[in-house]
């Protein structure tokens, strides 16, 4: 499972012409799911996302987590994060989980995030979405579990 974290001043996601999720300061998390991923993988990634220190403290060092600052978490499923780009000029999505498994794990991830943190917003699994964000830093990190 891969999570691409982007520290943002604000972010929003639109699906079907309507805004379905938005946050102010916090993290935009793009999630990619592999066939071997499990509920345990999802829980581990969520724990890391909530506790990963990517916000500045009073001295300007990245020493505070999303949980520490009470920032928003916007979760968007993105199977293209799992693409194999090592050969050719077209990505292979074979490393991505089948939609049924990916949707189940994505929904679990979102539900657990909502239990453990607030505010949490999310995109619509499998939908064509437009994501708007204002990067902060920019700080963008790839977590893999």
Backbone as a ProteinNet text record, in pm:
[ID]
protein_1_A
[PRIMARY]
XXXXXXXXXXXXXXXXXXXXXXXXXXXXXXXXXXXXXXXXXXXXXXXXXXXXXXXXXXXXXXXXXXXXXXXXXXXXXXXXXXXXXXXXXXXXXXXXXXXXXXXXXXXXXXXXXXXXXXXXXXXXXXXXXXXXXXXXXXXXXXXXX
[TERTIARY]
85.4	0	89.5	51.6	127.6	38	97.7	27.9	115.2	67.6	139.9	80.8	160	115.8	160.1	68.5	102.2	53.2	147.5	109.6	43	-78.1	-155.4	-206.5	-226.6	-296.6	-447.1	-488.9	-627.8	-632.2	-736.4	-754.5	-902.4	-944	-1083.4	-1088.3	-1191.3	-1210.5	-1354.1	-1366.1	-1495.1	-1517.8	-1638.3	-1677.7	-1818.9	-1839.6	-1971.7	-2017.5	-1921.8	-1954.8	-1982.7	-1977.2	-2005.1	-1886	-1860.5	-1754	-1798.7	-1716.7	-1751.4	-1665.4	-1558.7	-1473.4	-1380.1	-1352.5	-1260.3	-1202.4	-1079.8	-1013.9	-940.1	-910.6	-818.6	-680.2	-597.1	-461	-461.5	-372.2	-362.4	-288.9	-340.3	-275.7	-375.5	-333.9	-402.8	-331	-403.7	-345.2	-402.2	-314.6	-351.3	-311.3	-404.6	-381.7	-382.9	-276.6	-267.8	-266.2	-342.3	-358.8	-313.2	-234.1	-179.1	-257.7	-248.2	-321.6	-288.5	-166.3	-125.1	-162.8	-220.2	-253.7	-369.9	-370.4	-468.8	-521.8	-617.4	-667.1	-551.4	-461.3	-345.2	-257.6	-239.9	-162.4	-228.3	-359.7	-434.1	-420.1	-432	-420	-280	-179.1	-40.8	-18.3	-67.3	-51.1	-122.4	-243.5	-317.1	-241.4	-188.9	-112.7	5.8	75.2	190.1	146.6	37.6	-11.1	-44.9	-116.2	-158.5	-41.6	62.3	174.1	299.4	301.3	420.5	442.2	564.1	593.7	632.9	539.3	567.2	522.7	483.5	446.7	550.6	575.4	680.8	640.2	740.1	721.5	759.7	771	801.7	938.4	1028.9	1161.9	1168.4	1056.9	1053.3	1095.7	1119.8	1158.1	1033.1	1038.6	925.3	920.8	843.9	844	703	601	463.3	385.7	298.8	218.4	82	9.4	-127.5	-211.1	-193.2	-265.2	-227.3	-99	-52.7	-119.3	-134.9	-189.1	-340.9	-401.7	-546.1	-589.3	-501.3	-530	-625.2	-673.8	-765.6	-693.6	-765.3	-713.8	-812.4	-766.3	-847	-789.5	-868.9	-824.2	-884.6	-797.1	-841.2	-775.6	-856	-803.6	-741.9	-621	-554.4	-475.4	-538.6	-474.2	-348.2	-336.1	-218.4	-90.2	-100.6	19.4	89.6	16.5	73.4	134.4	130.5	177.4	323.4	352.3	490.2	532.4	630.7	675.6	819.1	870.3	1011.4	1042.3	943.9	969.6	869.3	913.4	823.1	777.2	674.4	622.7	476.4	430.6	294	296.4	230	233	154.4	201.3	128.1	60.8	-67.4	-139.9	-161.6	-88.6	-95.3	-67.3	25.3	52.3	-60.3	-165	-276.2	-373	-434.1	-531.8	-655.8	-724.7	-852.8	-950.2	-1041.5	-1130.9	-1207.3	-1252.6	-1331	-1247.2	-1124.6	-1035	-996.8	-961.7	-919.5	-1031.6	-1153.9	-1265.3	-1289.1	-1281.9	-1302.2	-1197.5	-1069.9	-962.8	-968.8	-1003.9	-1018.9	-1129.7	-1244	-1354.9	-1317	-1242.7	-1193.8	-1102.2	-1010.3	-915	-989.5	-1086.4	-1162.6	-1239.3	-1304.9	-1382.2	-1292.6	-1178.2	-1083.4	-1030.7	-1003.1	-955.1	-1060.5	-1186.6	-1294.6	-1312.6	-1281.6	-1288.3	-1175.7	-1059.9	-939.9	-905.2	-961.5	-917.5	-1033.8	-1025.4	-1122.6	-1050.7	-1079.2	-1175.2	-1114.8	-1199.5	-1161.3	-1262.5	-1211.8	-1296.1	-1239.4	-1319.4	-1269.2	-1332.8	-1264.9	-1316.7	-1411.1	-1456.1	-1547.9	-1468.3	-1464.2	-1385	-1428.5	-1330.5	-1354.9	-1410.9	-1439.7	-1497.3	-1388.2	-1427.5	-1339.9	-1349.4	-1237	-1237.7	-1140.4	-1168.3	-1076.8	-1035.5	-904.5	-850.5	-779.7	-816.6	-751.9	-682.9	-562.4	-489.4	-394.3	-361.5	-255	-149.4	-38.8	70.5	130.5	176.5	242.5	385.6	478.1	620.9	688.9	667.5	586	653.8	570.8	616	532	597.9	531.9	616.7	555.2	628	551.4	625.8	565.8	591.1	483.5	493.8	452.7	528.4	495.1	493	388.9	380.5	351
-117.2	0	122.8	217.1	341.3	458.6	552.3	675.7	793.4	876.4	997.5	1112.2	1161.6	1269.7	1402.6	1496.1	1632.6	1725.6	1800.8	1899.8	2015.3	2049.8	2150	2260.8	2377.1	2487	2463	2406	2365.9	2270.6	2188.9	2095.2	2059.9	2026.5	1988.1	1887.9	1804.8	1706.6	1717.5	1713.9	1723.5	1593.6	1538.8	1420	1444.3	1416.2	1436.1	1580.6	1671.8	1813.7	1876	1796.4	1849.1	1825.6	1922.3	1904.2	1798.8	1694.4	1584.8	1584.7	1663.1	1670.2	1788.3	1848	1961.5	1973.5	2022.3	2048.6	2181.1	2234.9	2348	2289.1	2352.4	2304.4	2157.1	2081.5	1940.7	1862.4	1741.6	1648.3	1601	1610.3	1542.4	1409.9	1299.8	1166.7	1094	1062.2	979.1	837.1	741.9	604.7	509.5	428.3	322.4	187.7	92.9	-36.5	-147.9	-241.2	-355.1	-481.9	-585.2	-709.6	-776.4	-761.2	-826.1	-746.2	-628	-544.9	-604.3	-573.4	-627.4	-515.5	-550.6	-456.9	-411.6	-503.8	-467.5	-364.6	-378.9	-280.4	-143.8	-141.7	-15.8	49.1	-30.6	23.3	77.7	8.2	54	185	193.7	318	432.7	410	515.7	562.9	470.5	508	596.3	559	639.2	776.5	781.9	910.1	1004.7	954.9	1040.4	1084.8	1002.6	1032.2	1084.4	1083.9	1127	1276.1	1312.5	1452.1	1530	1608.5	1686.6	1832.2	1873.8	2013.5	2079.5	2208.5	2276.1	2305.2	2292.5	2333.6	2481.1	2531.1	2673	2712.5	2615.3	2641.6	2619.4	2585.8	2565.7	2427.3	2335.8	2197.9	2113	2021.3	1930.9	1833.4	1870	1794.8	1766.9	1812.7	1793.6	1709.4	1625.3	1537.6	1600.4	1536.4	1577.6	1573.4	1467.9	1456.5	1570.4	1607.2	1715.2	1848	1878.3	2009.7	2007.9	1888.5	1878.7	1919.6	1898.1	1936.1	1840.7	1881.7	1800	1691.9	1585.2	1475.2	1452.2	1472.1	1446.1	1322.7	1215.7	1086.4	1063.9	1033.3	1009.5	881.3	787.6	664.4	695.6	643.1	667.9	543.5	458.7	334	358.8	473.8	501.5	509.9	525.6	524	388.8	284.7	150.3	116.3	207.9	181.6	139	47	8.3	92.2	178.4	271	243.9	125.7	96.4	73.9	32.8	4.1	75.9	105.9	160.1	301.7	339.3	475.5	479	367.4	359.8	284.8	336.4	268.1	137.2	41.6	-83.2	-76.6	-108.5	-104	-242.7	-341.6	-477.3	-481.3	-397.2	-401.6	-346.8	-289.9	-236	-347.8	-333.6	-431.9	-431.2	-545.8	-548.3	-451.2	-392.3	-290.6	-334.7	-459.7	-505.6	-500.7	-552	-549.8	-407	-329.8	-191.8	-111.4	-127.8	-52.4	-92.9	-222.4	-270	-211.2	-214.1	-161.4	-9.1	57.8	203.5	242.4	175.4	206	178.9	71.4	42.2	154.3	196.3	302.3	430.4	469.9	592.3	580	466.4	447.3	454.9	389.6	394.3	535.2	606.2	744.6	830	811.6	889.8	855.7	732	693.1	756.5	772.3	812.8	960.4	1031.8	1168.5	1251.6	1380.4	1473.3	1604.4	1674.2	1638.3	1546.2	1459.2	1370.3	1389	1403.8	1410.1	1309.9	1271.9	1173.3	1192.2	1133.7	1129.4	1011.3	988.7	879.5	771.2	652.3	544.3	517.7	509.1	473.2	583.6	698.1	808.3	888.7	955.9	1054.2	1178.9	1220.5	1331.5	1440	1559.1	1671.3	1711.6	1719.1	1753.5	1887.4	1980	2110.9	2123.8	2178.6	2193	2310.8	2360.9	2458.8	2390.5	2350.9	2285.4	2380.1	2325	2402.4	2352.9	2434.2	2398.5	2415.7	2331.9	2210.9	2096.4	2016.8	1894.8	1781.3	1687.1	1570.6	1448.8	1347.8	1228.9	1103.3	999.9	871.8	773.1	722.3	618.9	486.2	382.2	248.1	152.7	69.8	-31.6	-166.4
0	0	0	-80.8	-90.9	-54.2	16.2	49.3	12.4	-76.3	-114.3	-32.8	63.1	150.8	93.7	89.9	50.7	160.9	216.9	318	244.9	287.7	214.3	306	245.5	314.2	305	190.2	170.5	51.4	47.8	-62.9	-73.1	-194.9	-218.7	-332.9	-331	-437.3	-488.1	-621.1	-689.3	-765.9	-755.5	-832.4	-884.8	-1011.5	-1070.6	-1068.9	-1072.8	-1075.3	-940	-832.9	-698.9	-606.5	-520.8	-421.7	-321.4	-305.1	-214.1	-89	-88.3	29.4	21.5	137.3	142	282.1	289.7	417.6	408.6	525.2	534	561.5	642.3	666	705.5	643.2	676.2	570.9	542.2	450.4	345.7	220.5	111.3	95.3	108.7	100.2	-20.4	-115.8	-230.1	-195.1	-206.6	-162	-280.7	-291.6	-391.2	-321.5	-373	-307	-400.2	-344	-418.4	-385	-470.1	-445.8	-312.3	-263.9	-139.1	-14.8	-31.5	83.8	162.9	292	385.7	475.2	559.1	659.7	748.7	781.2	864	792.7	661.4	583.8	592.6	576.9	582	719.2	825	960.7	986.9	936.4	953.4	879.9	756.3	681.1	751.8	798.5	867.7	991.2	1068.2	1187.4	1150.2	1044.7	1000.9	951.4	875.8	823.5	938.1	1037.9	1148.9	1236.1	1244.9	1334.8	1265.4	1131.5	1057.5	1078.6	1113.7	1147.9	1023.1	972.1	852.7	863.9	984.7	1008.1	1097.5	1075.9	1152.5	1297.1	1385.8	1524.9	1537.5	1658.6	1681.5	1626.4	1613	1558.4	1407.1	1346	1201.9	1156.3	1249.9	1214.4	1194.3	1098.2	1075.5	1192.8	1294.2	1418.6	1470.4	1398.7	1442.7	1341.7	1394.1	1308.8	1280.6	1191.8	1162.3	1290.1	1368.7	1495.9	1589.8	1592.8	1681.2	1649.5	1521.4	1483.5	1466.5	1468.8	1449.1	1309.9	1211.8	1074	1005.9	890.3	812.8	734.1	704.6	623.1	509.5	386.8	267.4	199.5	191.5	140.1	1.9	-95	-232.4	-283	-330.8	-389.4	-525.4	-547.9	-676.4	-717.4	-797.7	-838.6	-920.5	-984.4	-1067.3	-985.3	-853.2	-768.1	-772.5	-809.3	-812.7	-948.8	-1042.2	-1178.8	-1182.6	-1273.1	-1303.8	-1424	-1402.8	-1507.8	-1551.1	-1516.3	-1543.4	-1690.6	-1769.1	-1910.7	-1998.4	-2118.3	-2218.8	-2191.4	-2266.4	-2259.2	-2215	-2158.1	-2109	-1976.5	-1873.8	-1744.3	-1747.8	-1667.9	-1648.9	-1512.1	-1509	-1382.9	-1323.8	-1374.2	-1321	-1170.8	-1118	-973.9	-885.5	-944.3	-865.1	-826.4	-710.8	-663.4	-751.9	-762.6	-833.1	-764.6	-840.5	-783.9	-658.7	-653.3	-537.8	-410.4	-416.8	-300.6	-265.8	-366.3	-342.2	-276.5	-323.5	-265.6	-120.3	-93.2	44.4	137.9	96	181.1	191.5	82.6	85.9	184.3	176.6	267.1	412.6	435.7	570.8	618.3	531.4	565.3	603.5	522.5	548.9	681	702.9	826.4	949.5	943.7	1057.4	1077.3	969.1	980.9	1049.9	1013.8	1074.6	1222	1260.8	1401.8	1482.9	1420.5	1493.8	1482.9	1385.6	1359.7	1306.5	1328	1268.4	1243.2	1136.9	1032.7	927.3	872.5	762.8	650.5	528.9	409.7	310	210.7	115	-21.7	-120	-254.7	-270.1	-393.2	-424.6	-495.7	-437.5	-495.7	-639.5	-729.5	-868.4	-955.8	-897.4	-975.4	-1044.5	-1151.3	-1214.5	-1127.6	-1072.2	-976.7	-1018.9	-972.7	-987.8	-846.5	-826.2	-694.9	-706.5	-620.3	-615.7	-480.6	-482.5	-357.2	-364.4	-246.8	-232.4	-147.5	-213.2	-142.4	-41.2	69.4	173.6	183.7	144	149.4	15	-80.5	-80.6	-5.3	60.1	126.4	69.9	1.4	-56.6	-24.8	38.7	82.3	43	3.9	-31.1	82	140.9	243.8	181.8	211.4	162.9	280.5	286.1	392	329.9
[MASK]
+++++++++++++++++++++++++++++++++++++++++++++++++++++++++++++++++++++++++++++++++++++++++++++++++++++++++++++++++++++++++++++++++++++++++++++++++

